[in-house]
Structures are given as structure tokens and as C-alpha cells.
Amino acid sequence: MERSNRTIRTCKRGHQYERSSDCPICPICERERKPDQEFMSLLSAPARRALENIGITSLDELATYSEKEILKLHGMGPASMPKLRSVLHEAGLSFKL
């Protein structure tokens, strides 16, 4: 398969990586910043960034939003919702109705 549409890029931290899209995210930096614990570690990078972009870093903050509001976020997909529901339930919390 031809790879002509891929370009080699260098991030601000000096990592080199290939991309075929306009996405500016360095996959190496993204792997390095993935949390080891907490509910954020269960999510994909786009879903995690979607929550971080609106200031959600805890389950208490997540519980102040409805499922509908969370699903509207760019990067958040339906596959993340069961994980979020589960961790909220385990903490005795739920999404806002």
C-alpha cells in the first residue's frame, strides 16, 4: 500500500511521528500523558481530551452534566458512555437528568 499522503512531523517536545491527516496531536506525547489511575484512564484519548477541554477532571464534576451534554462533546463517542456510567455508579453518582 502506498503511503504518499503521510508526512513526518515533529512535536514541540521533539518527538517525530507520521500523520496522514491534519491532526496536530503527537501520539507519543498522548501516550505519555495517559493517566495510570482514575476514571480517565478508561477512556480513549479523544474522549479524555473532550472532558479535559471543558474542565472535567473528577467524577463529581462529571456528575454535573447530563449524558446528552457529554455525548455532544467533540471526541466523545457512544462507546465511552457505558464506562462513564459504570464508574459513576461505583462512586454512588450518576449523570444529571
C-alpha positions as CSV (number, residue, x, y, z in Angstrom):
1,M,0.0,0.0,0.0
2,E,1.4,3.4,-0.9
3,R,2.0,5.9,1.9
4,S,2.4,9.1,-0.1
5,N,-0.1,11.1,1.8
6,R,1.7,10.6,5.1
7,T,4.1,13.3,6.4
8,I,6.7,13.2,9.1
9,R,6.1,15.8,11.8
10,T,8.0,16.9,14.9
11,C,6.1,18.0,18.0
12,K,7.1,20.7,20.4
13,R,8.8,18.2,22.6
14,G,10.9,16.9,19.7
15,H,9.1,13.6,19.0
16,Q,8.9,12.6,15.4
17,Y,5.8,10.8,14.1
18,E,3.9,10.2,10.8
19,R,0.5,11.6,10.1
20,S,-1.8,11.4,7.1
21,S,-4.4,13.9,8.5
22,D,-4.3,17.4,9.8
23,C,-4.5,16.2,13.4
24,P,-1.9,18.1,15.4
25,I,-1.8,15.6,18.3
26,C,1.5,13.9,18.8
27,P,0.8,10.2,19.6
28,I,3.9,9.8,21.7
29,C,3.0,12.7,23.9
30,E,-0.5,11.4,24.2
31,R,0.6,8.0,25.3
32,E,2.9,9.6,27.9
33,R,0.2,11.7,29.4
34,K,-2.4,9.0,29.7
35,P,-3.4,8.6,33.4
36,D,-2.5,5.4,35.1
37,Q,-5.4,5.6,37.5
38,E,-8.8,7.2,37.9
39,F,-11.7,7.0,35.5
40,M,-9.8,9.0,32.8
41,S,-7.5,6.0,32.2
42,L,-10.5,4.0,30.9
43,L,-11.2,6.4,28.1
44,S,-9.7,6.9,24.7
45,A,-7.5,9.9,24.1
46,P,-10.2,11.9,22.2
47,A,-12.8,11.2,24.9
48,R,-10.4,12.1,27.6
49,R,-9.4,15.4,25.9
50,A,-13.1,16.2,25.3
51,L,-13.7,16.1,29.1
52,E,-10.5,17.9,29.9
53,N,-11.3,20.7,27.5
54,I,-14.4,21.6,29.5
55,G,-12.7,21.2,32.8
56,I,-13.9,17.8,33.9
57,T,-11.2,16.1,36.0
58,S,-13.3,14.3,38.6
59,L,-16.4,12.2,38.9
60,D,-18.1,14.9,41.0
61,E,-17.6,17.3,38.1
62,L,-18.8,14.7,35.5
63,A,-22.0,14.1,37.6
64,T,-23.0,17.8,37.0
65,Y,-23.6,17.0,33.3
66,S,-26.2,15.0,31.5
67,E,-25.4,12.1,29.2
68,K,-26.7,14.2,26.3
69,E,-24.4,17.1,27.1
70,I,-21.4,14.7,27.3
71,L,-22.2,13.0,24.0
72,K,-22.3,16.4,22.3
73,L,-18.6,16.9,23.0
74,H,-16.2,16.6,20.1
75,G,-14.2,13.4,20.7
76,M,-16.8,11.7,22.9
77,G,-18.4,8.6,21.4
78,P,-21.1,6.2,22.5
79,A,-18.5,3.6,23.4
80,S,-17.3,5.8,26.3
81,M,-20.7,6.2,27.9
82,P,-21.0,2.7,29.5
83,K,-17.6,3.1,31.0
84,L,-18.6,6.5,32.4
85,R,-22.0,5.3,33.7
86,S,-20.2,2.4,35.4
87,V,-17.6,4.4,37.2
88,L,-20.2,7.0,38.3
89,H,-22.4,4.1,39.6
90,E,-19.5,2.6,41.6
91,A,-18.9,6.0,43.2
92,G,-22.6,6.4,44.1
93,L,-23.1,9.1,41.5
94,S,-25.0,9.4,38.2
95,F,-25.3,11.8,35.3
96,K,-27.6,14.8,35.8
97,L,-31.1,14.2,34.5
